């Protein structure tokens, strides 16, 4: 991967600071900021009017939504629900889908997920919904399919699971999980927030019923998207005004409408991925999906090298325990790497690293159940180093140099 080409696309990387808290929020592409500015200065009008500027604005947003649909391989643009955050979209989904659920129905959540894909479901206990927790193996830190099969029953309505844990970094086998869930006549809701910056998303291949991720962790603005199978979205009542019916998909899930300028700016991310492919694979005539695939294949190889370098170092430290897989393979994990130290608390490590102008973080990262179940609270959570493809090997070496002084 041409790291210089990549880093030039992100203005924030010009400063003498190393961004390694990317799972909390990535840096933004220049193309995204340019599109926000362009929309606000030239098309900042309400949609649906008969005048020219309004029609143009509507066309731009329709095009952006269609492109997002193609990006994740949705069947149709109506399956794309834009919202302010993954947390809010999952809350809206929970409110809408559970209206027809009855006392005694069940939902399964994991103890490895961010609360965004836990609380909306556990809160349903108030109306008599039974919540079961699918717990990760305390030795391997992995969710085992055999445990899911034991939990799932004829009463299960939905299984909520992350594609990647924002602490563990392990890639969960969503296709296999979806098959188990669908065989039980239940639905699967996938939190893809920690996966989306690192790998191509294909909702049809995954056979996900619902899939959610955030653009501000994917090099864009503070905005999120939820994919839902059209038939499922159609059947649900939304939360918009009462005069919107079942056919008003996705608008019935978007009270107050979606953010126009931020939605339009998503084109900047997709253009970047296409230009990335053209730069690294010049002369190849590929369709949009193939360009995205090539891009993420290249990104995954680079990120694997970053993971290998950091994990190989951490694995030499007897007092360091990796919370997650120690395997650096791109098939196994993304470069979100967490650890604890036998003697030092996590905040002590992070605060010492701050002085080297390197941004890492400690805490529970709203994945509170795993911190509690794995008895990590006494360490003030984990130290989390979350890398993305714009991080360089030299930056990882700089972090290792700083950690070595402390560890």
C-alpha positions in Angstrom: 0.0 0.0 0.0 1.2 3.5 -0.9 1.1 5.1 2.6 2.1 8.5 1.2 -0.9 8.5 -1.2 -3.2 7.6 1.6 -2.0 10.1 4.2 -2.2 13.0 1.8 -6.0 12.5 1.7 -6.3 13.3 5.5 -5.3 16.9 6.4 -5.2 16.1 10.1 -2.2 13.8 9.5 0.0 16.7 8.6 0.5 17.6 12.3 3.1 15.9 14.6 0.6 13.6 16.3 0.0 9.9 16.0 -3.7 9.0 15.9 -4.3 5.5 17.5 -7.7 6.0 19.0 -9.4 5.4 15.6 -12.1 3.0 16.9 -13.4 6.0 18.9 -13.4 8.2 15.7 -11.3 8.3 12.6 -9.8 11.3 10.9 -11.8 12.8 8.1 -11.0 12.8 4.4 -10.5 16.2 2.7 -13.0 15.1 0.1 -15.7 14.8 2.8 -15.2 18.3 4.1 -15.2 19.7 0.6 -18.6 18.0 -0.2 -20.1 19.4 3.1 -18.9 22.8 2.2 -20.2 22.6 -1.4 -23.6 21.4 -0.4 -24.1 24.1 2.3 -22.9 26.9 0.1 -24.8 25.9 -3.1 -27.7 23.5 -2.3 -28.8 24.3 1.3 -32.6 24.3 0.7 -35.5 22.1 1.8 -36.2 19.1 -0.4 -39.4 18.5 -2.3 -40.0 22.0 -3.7 -40.7 22.6 -7.4 -37.9 25.1 -7.9 -34.6 24.1 -9.6 -32.2 24.2 -6.6 -34.5 22.0 -4.6 -34.8 19.5 -7.4 -31.0 19.5 -7.8 -30.5 19.0 -4.0 -32.9 16.1 -4.1 -31.1 14.5 -7.0 -27.8 14.8 -5.2 -29.1 13.1 -2.1 -30.9 10.4 -4.0 -27.6 9.6 -5.9 -25.6 9.6 -2.6 -28.1 7.2 -1.0 -28.1 4.9 -4.0 -24.3 4.9 -4.0 -24.3 3.9 -0.3 -26.6 1.0 -1.1 -24.3 -0.2 -3.8 -21.3 0.2 -1.4 -22.8 -2.4 1.0 -24.6 -4.4 -1.8 -28.2 -3.7 -0.7 -30.9 -4.8 -3.0 -32.5 -1.3 -3.3 -31.9 2.2 -1.9 -35.0 2.1 0.2 -33.1 -0.4 2.5 -30.8 2.4 3.5 -31.8 4.3 6.6 -29.6 7.3 7.4 -29.5 8.6 11.0 -27.4 10.6 13.5 -25.7 7.7 15.1 -25.6 3.9 15.3 -26.8 4.1 18.9 -29.9 6.1 17.8 -30.7 3.8 14.8 -30.5 0.7 16.9 -32.8 2.3 19.5 -35.3 3.2 16.7 -35.1 -0.3 15.4 -35.7 -1.8 18.8 -38.7 0.4 19.4 -40.3 -0.4 16.0 -39.6 -4.1 15.7 -40.7 -5.0 19.2 -44.2 -3.5 18.9 -45.6 -6.9 17.9 -43.5 -8.9 20.4 -45.3 -10.5 23.3 -44.4 -11.3 26.9 -42.3 -14.5 26.8 -40.6 -13.7 23.5 -36.8 -13.8 23.7 -33.9 -11.7 22.4 -30.2 -12.7 22.6 -27.4 -10.2 23.1 -23.7 -10.8 23.7 -21.4 -9.7 26.5 -18.8 -8.5 24.0 -20.9 -5.8 22.3 -20.9 -2.1 22.7 -24.0 -1.0 24.7 -25.5 0.5 21.5 -26.5 -3.0 20.4 -27.3 -4.2 24.0 -29.3 -1.6 25.9 -32.1 -1.2 23.2 -32.8 -4.9 23.6 -32.3 -5.4 27.4 -34.6 -2.4 28.0 -37.4 -4.6 26.5 -37.4 -6.6 29.7 -39.8 -4.0 31.0 -42.5 -5.3 28.6 -41.8 -8.9 29.5 -39.3 -9.8 26.8 -36.8 -12.3 28.1 -33.1 -11.4 27.4 -30.4 -14.1 27.2 -26.7 -13.3 27.1 -24.3 -15.1 24.8 -21.0 -15.0 26.6 -17.6 -15.2 25.2 -15.2 -18.0 26.3 -13.1 -16.6 29.1 -10.0 -18.3 27.8 -10.2 -17.6 24.0 -12.3 -14.4 24.2 -14.4 -15.8 21.4 -18.1 -16.3 21.0 -18.7 -20.0 20.4 -21.5 -21.1 18.0 -22.3 -24.1 20.2 -23.2 -21.7 23.0 -25.6 -19.8 20.7 -27.3 -23.0 19.6 -28.0 -23.8 23.3 -29.5 -20.3 23.9 -31.7 -20.0 20.8 -35.2 -21.3 21.0 -38.6 -21.2 19.3 -39.3 -18.1 21.3 -36.2 -16.2 20.0 -37.2 -13.1 18.0 -33.7 -11.6 17.4 -30.0 -12.1 18.0 -27.9 -8.9 18.4 -24.2 -9.3 17.7 -21.2 -7.3 16.6 -19.2 -8.1 13.5 -16.1 -7.1 15.4 -15.9 -6.3 19.1 -14.6 -2.8 19.7 -12.3 -4.2 22.4 -11.3 -7.7 21.2 -10.9 -6.9 17.5 -11.9 -10.4 16.6 -14.0 -10.9 13.4 -17.1 -12.9 14.2 -18.4 -15.4 11.6 -21.6 -13.5 10.8 -22.7 -15.7 7.9 -22.6 -18.8 10.1 -24.3 -17.0 12.9 -27.0 -15.7 10.5 -27.6 -19.3 9.3 -28.2 -20.6 12.9 -30.5 -17.6 13.6 -32.5 -18.0 10.5 -32.9 -21.8 11.0 -34.6 -20.8 14.3 -36.9 -18.4 12.4 -35.4 -15.4 14.2 -33.7 -12.2 12.9 -30.1 -11.0 13.2 -29.0 -7.5 14.0 -25.3 -6.8 13.4 -23.4 -3.9 14.8 -20.7 -3.3 12.1 -19.2 -0.1 13.6 -15.8 -1.7 14.5 -15.7 -3.7 11.2 -16.6 -1.1 8.6 -13.3 0.9 8.6 -11.4 -2.3 7.8 -13.2 -4.6 5.5 -15.8 -4.6 2.6 -19.4 -5.0 3.8 -21.7 -7.2 1.7 -25.0 -7.4 3.5 -26.5 -9.9 0.9 -23.5 -12.3 1.3 -23.8 -12.0 5.1 -27.5 -12.5 4.9 -28.0 -9.9 7.7 -31.5 -8.8 8.4 -30.2 -5.5 9.9 -26.7 -4.0 9.7 -25.6 -0.8 11.3 -22.4 1.3 11.2 -21.1 4.8 11.8 -19.4 7.0 9.2 -17.4 9.1 11.6 -15.4 5.9 12.3 -15.1 5.3 8.6 -13.3 8.5 7.6 -16.4 10.6 7.3 -18.9 12.8 9.2 -20.8 12.1 12.4 -23.6 10.1 10.8 -24.7 6.5 10.7 -26.5 4.1 8.4 -28.8 1.1 9.0 -29.4 -1.5 6.4 -32.6 -3.5 6.7 -34.2 -6.0 4.4 -37.0 -4.2 2.6 -39.8 -6.6 3.5 -38.9 -6.3 7.2 -38.7 -2.5 7.1 -42.0 -2.3 5.2 -43.9 -4.4 7.7 -42.8 -2.3 10.7 -44.5 0.8 11.8 -42.1 3.7 12.1 -41.7 6.6 14.5 -42.4 9.5 12.2 -45.6 11.4 12.0 -48.8 9.4 12.0 -49.7 10.2 8.4 -46.7 8.2 7.2 -47.7 4.6 6.3 -45.9 1.3 6.0 -44.9 2.2 2.4 -42.9 5.2 3.5 -39.6 3.4 3.8 -37.1 4.6 5.0 -38.6 8.0 5.8 -40.9 6.6 8.5 -37.7 5.7 10.5 -36.2 9.2 10.0 -38.2 11.8 12.1 -37.1 15.3 11.2 -35.5 13.8 8.0 -31.8 12.9 7.6 -28.9 15.3 7.6 -28.6 16.6 4.0 -25.0 17.9 3.8 -23.5 15.0 5.8 -25.3 12.5 3.7 -24.1 14.2 0.5 -20.5 14.1 1.9 -20.5 10.3 2.0 -19.8 10.4 -1.7 -16.3 11.7 -0.7 -15.6 8.4 1.2 -16.7 6.3 -1.7 -14.7 8.4 -4.3 -11.7 8.0 -2.1 -12.0 4.2 -2.1 -12.4 4.2 -5.9 -9.4 6.5 -6.4 -7.4 4.3 -4.0 -8.1 1.3 -6.3 -7.2 3.2 -9.4 -3.9 4.3 -7.8 -2.9 0.9 -6.6 -4.3 -1.1 -9.6 -3.8 1.2 -12.6 -5.2 0.2 -16.0 -7.6 -2.4 -14.7 -11.2 -2.0 -15.9 -13.3 -2.8 -12.9 -16.9 -2.1 -11.8 -17.7 -0.2 -8.6 -18.0 -3.3 -6.4 -14.8 -4.8 -7.7 -12.9 -1.5 -7.1 -14.2 -1.5 -3.5 -13.2 -5.1 -3.1 -9.6 -4.5 -4.4 -9.3 -1.5 -2.1 -10.2 -3.4 1.0 -8.0 -6.3 0.1 -5.1 -3.9 -0.1 -6.1 -2.2 3.2 -6.4 -5.5 5.0 -2.9 -6.6 4.0 -1.4 -3.3 5.2 -3.4 -3.5 8.5 -2.2 -7.1 9.0 1.4 -5.8 9.0 0.5 -3.2 11.6 -1.1 -5.8 13.8 1.8 -8.2 13.4 4.3 -5.6 14.4 2.5 -4.5 17.5 1.3 -7.9 18.7 4.7 -9.5 18.2 6.1 -6.8 20.5 3.4 -7.1 23.2 3.7 -10.9 23.2 7.3 -10.5 24.3 6.2 -8.8 27.5 5.4 -11.4 30.3 3.4 -8.9 32.3 1.2 -7.9 29.4 -2.0 -9.9 28.6 -3.7 -9.4 25.3 -7.5 -9.1 25.7 -8.5 -10.8 22.5 -6.7 -13.0 20.0 -2.9 -12.9 19.8 -3.2 -14.0 16.1 -2.4 -11.1 13.7 -4.0 -12.7 10.7 -6.3 -10.4 8.7 -8.8 -13.3 8.5 -8.9 -13.4 12.3 -8.9 -9.8 13.5 -8.7 -6.1 12.7 -6.0 -3.9 14.2 -8.0 -3.0 17.3 -5.7 -4.3 20.0 -6.4 -4.2 23.8 -4.2 -5.3 26.7 -3.7 -5.1 30.5 -0.6 -5.1 32.5 0.0 -7.2 35.6 1.3 -4.3 37.7 0.2 -1.1 36.1 -3.3 0.1 35.7 -4.5 0.9 32.2 -4.9 4.7 32.9 -1.3 4.9 34.2 0.0 3.5 30.9 -2.1 5.7 28.6 -1.3 8.9 30.5 2.4 8.2 30.3 2.1 7.7 26.5 0.2 11.0 26.1 3.5 12.9 26.6 4.8 11.4 23.3 2.0 12.9 21.3 0.5 9.5 20.7 -3.2 9.1 21.1 -4.3 5.8 22.6 -7.0 5.2 25.2 -8.1 3.3 28.3 -11.5 2.3 29.6 -14.5 0.1 28.9 -15.5 1.8 25.6 -19.1 1.2 26.4 -18.6 -2.5 26.2 -19.3 -2.7 29.9 -20.4 -6.3 30.1 -17.1 -7.7 28.9 -15.1 -5.5 31.2 -17.2 -6.7 34.2 -17.3 -10.4 33.2 -13.6 -10.6 32.5 -12.8 -8.8 35.8 -11.0 -5.9 34.1 -12.7 -3.1 36.1 -9.9 -3.1 38.7 -7.5 -2.3 36.0 -9.7 0.7 34.9 -10.5 -1.2 31.8 -8.1 -2.0 29.0 -5.4 -0.1 27.1 -6.8 0.0 23.6 -4.7 0.8 20.5 -6.9 1.1 17.5 -5.2 1.4 14.1 -6.5 2.0 10.6 -4.9 1.9 7.2 -3.6 5.5 7.4 -1.3 4.5 10.3 2.2 3.6 9.2 4.7 1.1 10.4 6.9 4.0 11.5 4.1 5.1 13.8 3.8 1.7 15.3 7.6 1.7 15.9 7.2 5.1 17.6 4.5 3.6 19.9 6.6 0.6 20.6 9.5 2.9 21.5 7.3 4.8 23.9 5.8 1.6 25.4 9.3 0.1 25.9 10.3 3.1 28.2 7.3 2.3 30.4 6.9 -1.5 30.2 
